Amino acid sequence: MIDHVSIGVSDLHASAAFYQSVLAPLGYYKLEDRPATIGFGKKYAEFWINLRQGCAPAGDGGNHIALRAGSREAVDAFHAAALVAGGLSDGAPGDRPHFGNGYYAAFIRDPDGNRIEAVTFLKS
């Protein structure tokens, strides 16, 4: 069982603003704020961003973290919020039957190139 994940970012405050917008549709909020790290979660900090001085962009080989969404609408809102906040689309919201029955997801890249996915599983 995974307790939490963390990713490196080059600008902690800009990334915090980005993730506050992007994670809100999934029910994640900023819960911890420390000098070099910020944690987001629902009840406890599960998703951390950590300042990495000289952090190189993640690029195609970067992190891939999938977060569970409660609905298609939450996946859609996650993707839309990322685009408004300066992220890039790495896969618009939609069905992904090649990943499994009922797999509905969207993929974004944050300003550092980290790949974040929101996914929900639709009932047939």
N, C-alpha and C positions, 0 to 999 in steps of 0.2 A: 504494500500500500504506500503510495506516495503522500507525504505530508505537505510538501511545498516545492515550488520550483523558483528559480531565479534566472534572470538574464542580465547581461551587461549592457549599459547604455552610456553614451558619451556626454549627455547633458541631463543630469538628474531632474532638474526642475521642469525643463521642456517635456521630458518623457513622462513625468508625473502628471502634467496637464493633459498630455495625449492619452495616457491610460485611464485617467479619471473619466474622460468622455467615452472611451471605447469599452471599458469594462462595466460601466453603469447599466447598460441593457442586459447584462448577464447577472446582475445583482451583486457585483463586486464593488467595494468602496475602499477608499484609503483608510487603513486602520493603524498603520505604524509609519512614523516619519522620523528618520534618524539622519545624521549628517551625510552619510554616503549610501543610504539604502532606504527604500520606501516599500511598504508591504500593503497589498490589496487583498481583500477577501470578503466573505459573507459573515462569518462568525469569528474567524481568526485569519491572520495573514497567510495566504496560500500562494500568492503570486508576488514575487519580489523583483524590483528593479534595483540594480546595484551600479553605482558610478564606477566606471572603469576609465581612468585617465588614458588618453591615447587609444581608446577603443576603436578598432578598425571596423568598418561596416561588415555586418554578418554575411551579406551576399547570398548566393545560391546555396552555399554550404552551411548557412547559419542554423540557429535553433528552430525547432518546430514544436510548438506547444499547442495542444488542443484543449479548449475549455468547453465544458458542457453547458449548453443553453437549454432553457426550459421550453422553447417554442421556435417555430419558423420565424415568427415576428422578432424574437430576440436576436436570432442569427442575422436577419435583415438589418435590424437597428445597429448591431455591432459593426457590420460592414459599412453602413452609411456613416456612422459616427467616426470611424477610422478615416474615411475619405475626407470628411469635413475637417478633421483634426490634423491633416497633413500626412496620413499614411497612404500607402499604395495598395491597390487591389492586387491580390495574387490568386484570385479565383472568386468570382461573383457568387452570391448566394444561389444555391440550387441543389437539386438532387444529385447524388453521387452513387448510383447503383453499383459501380465497380468497387466501392468500398464496403458495400453491404446493403441489405434490404432496408429501406426507410432512412438511409443516411442522407441528411440534409446539412450542408455546411457552407461556410464562407471562409476565405483565407485572405489575410492582409499582411503587409510588411510595415513594421513600425519605422520611424525615422532612422534607426540604426540598422535596418535590414532584417531584424528578427521576424520570423514567420509565425504568426499567431492565427489559430483557427478557432472558430466557434462552430459547434456541432450539436445537432439534436437528432433523435431517432424517431421517425414518424411511424405510427402504427398503420399497418396495411389495411 
